[in-house]
């Protein structure tokens, strides 16, 4: 399925076919679900496919409302400040919003963000994950931890408890790392 100018969503393989996939999208992706694959442009202009990032590492995929807003800046900078800890634990952080690639370039440069930001300009990936909008208007803030096999292992949804997005995701990543080591 192609969305917008630069986004492609690869439908998840779900037992039962399209009806079951639509039900997953309607209720939102939850712990235990397979993460829907997608391809979106990054701030470097590279086309990033989620499932290409899995296998060797866990992915912390966080959806945020908008570059440059106070809450989104605080969240991005908190992920930035924990970047090495996530990397050492075998995880890659990827942020997604509907902002343009150019907006992401400026945001990443301004705050020295060492991780990938993806432009979901049409909001199709956000929709495929079932990320809710606040008051039906403002794009939500949801973080997913996706294991190496593509299974969602953690979901945290909060517009205001920004530090929990980072600390909870890191706890899950560390647990997954210890499971891999055993």
Secondary structure, 3 states (H helix, E strand, C coil): CEECCCEEEECCCCCCCHHHHHHHHHHCCCCCCECCEEEEEECCCCEEEHHHHCCCCEEEEEECCCCCCHHHHHHHHHHHHCHHHHHHCCEEEEEEECCCHHHHHHHHHHHCCCCEEEECCCCHHHHHHCCCEECCCEECCEEEEECCCCEEEEEEECCCCHHHHHHHHHHHHHHHHHHHHC
